[in-house]
Amino acid sequence: MGDVKDIKSGHGIHSVHKAFDVLEAFDFQHEELGVSELARRLALHKNNVFRLLATLETRGYIEQNKRTGSYRLGLKTFEVASVFLHHLGIRRQADSVLQELVRRCNESAYLAVLDGAQVVYICMHDTSHPVRVLSRLGRRLPAHCTASGKCQLAFESEDRLEDIFRAYTFERLTENTITRYEDLVAHLKEVARRGYAIDNEEWESGVRCVAAPVRDYTHRVVAALGLSGPAVRLPVERLETELVTLVKEAAARVSQRLGYEMGEAAAA
C-alpha cells in the first residue's frame, strides 16, 4: 500500500497538496491562524496562502473570524468528517456497546484505531461525573503509552513493529512512560498474553485507562475499546478486578458484530 502511495504522490497536483497543507495546519492547539503564521509554517509566500484560503473559504472548508481577521476550519470540514464517520462500520457497531459500558461503570468509554505509531479516537461516550478526562474524540495520541495503542500494537508482527518504531523518538511524557523499544516489545508480549492493556499514568499524570482489542471476521485486530478516567477514581485494583472484565466483554461484543467467531479462533 505504501508503494502505491509513493507512486501516486509523483503524479499529484501541487496546488491541491498545498491546500491540504493549509487544512492540516489547524489542530487542537491552533484553532485560528493568520495568513502570516500560515505562510511561515508552510514556507509559502503570503500571496499564495491568501489565494489558497480564499479558494477554501468559497467552498466552506475555511472561514474567517471577522473580528480578528484570522482563519479557522469551516463547517464543510465537519460535514465531510461526519460522512466518513457515518460510513465507518466499526463505529456504528460499537456505539451502542460504548453507551452500555458507560451505563454499567459510569466512566468514559471510547473506540480507537491504530495509525502507525499513533492511535486515533473515533467514537466516545462520556461519564456523567463532573470530573472527567478531556475528550479524546478525533485526537491522535502516541500508541506506545496509551492503553488503546498498546493493545493493538501487541498483535502486530515483529517486522511491523520494527517498521513503525525504526526512526521513532520515545518521548518521556510522565515518569511511567516506556522510553525504550526493547522495553516496549517485552511489555507488548505481556499485553498479548493477558488480552488487555493498561495505561498507568503513562500518557498523562493523573489519568489511567484500560483497553482490549476488537477483531473482525478475519481475526485481525482492527481497533481498541477502552475506558479512561482520573487515577483517583480508577485505582489499579479497580481496573484489574472490575473494569478489565467489562472492557473485554464489550470488546468481544463489538468483535462478534464484526463477524469475529471466538469458537473458530480457539479451533485455529
Helices and strands as residue ranges (DSSP letters): H 2-9, H 14-24, H 35-42, H 46-58, E 62-64, E 71-73, H 75-87, H 89-105, E 108-115, E 118-125, E 140-142, G 143-145, H 147-153, H 158-165, H 181-194, E 197-200, E 207-215, E 221-230, H 236-238, I 239-243, H 244-257, H 262-267
